[in-house]
């Protein structure tokens, strides 16, 4: 897979995933909301780790700097 995520994009996604985790463990979010946000957090972390967002591909989007 071609990498299409820049550093800022990856950082924001990682911080959002961490925020969801903190809110969950502090019992701020519960139930269905916690499940939905937890799924998004896992997706955000996964895409950040591999530097590829599958949703960017069909549209030809990239947040990486051009070399």
C-alpha positions in Angstrom: 0.0 0.0 0.0 1.2 3.5 -0.9 1.7 5.8 2.1 -0.7 8.8 1.9 -0.7 10.2 5.4 1.6 13.0 6.6 3.0 13.5 10.1 0.4 16.0 11.2 -2.4 13.8 10.1 -0.9 10.8 11.9 -0.3 12.8 15.1 -3.9 14.1 15.2 -5.4 10.6 14.7 -3.1 9.2 17.4 -4.1 12.0 19.8 -7.8 11.5 19.1 -7.4 7.7 19.8 -5.6 8.4 23.1 -8.3 10.9 24.0 -11.1 8.3 23.4 -9.2 5.8 25.5 -8.8 8.3 28.4 -12.4 9.3 28.3 -13.5 5.6 28.3 -11.3 4.7 31.3 -12.5 7.8 33.2 -16.1 6.6 32.5 -17.0 9.8 30.7 -18.2 7.8 27.7 -20.1 4.6 28.1 -22.4 2.2 26.3 -23.0 2.5 22.6 -21.1 5.8 22.3 -18.0 4.2 23.9 -18.2 1.2 21.5 -18.5 3.4 18.4 -15.8 5.8 19.4 -13.6 2.8 20.4 -13.9 1.3 17.0 -12.9 4.7 15.4 -10.0 4.9 17.8 -8.7 1.5 16.8 -9.1 2.4 13.1 -7.3 5.8 13.7 -4.4 4.0 15.5 -4.1 1.4 12.8 -4.1 3.8 9.9 -1.6 6.0 11.8 0.8 3.1 12.3 0.8 2.0 8.6 0.6 5.7 7.3 -2.1 4.7 4.9 -5.8 5.8 4.9 -7.9 3.6 2.6 -10.5 6.3 2.3 -8.0 8.7 0.8 -7.1 6.3 -2.1 -10.3 6.5 -4.2 -10.1 10.3 -4.2 -6.4 10.5 -4.8 -5.8 12.4 -1.6 -2.6 12.6 0.3 -1.4 14.6 3.3 2.2 13.6 2.8 4.7 16.3 1.6 5.9 16.0 -1.9 9.6 15.1 -2.2 
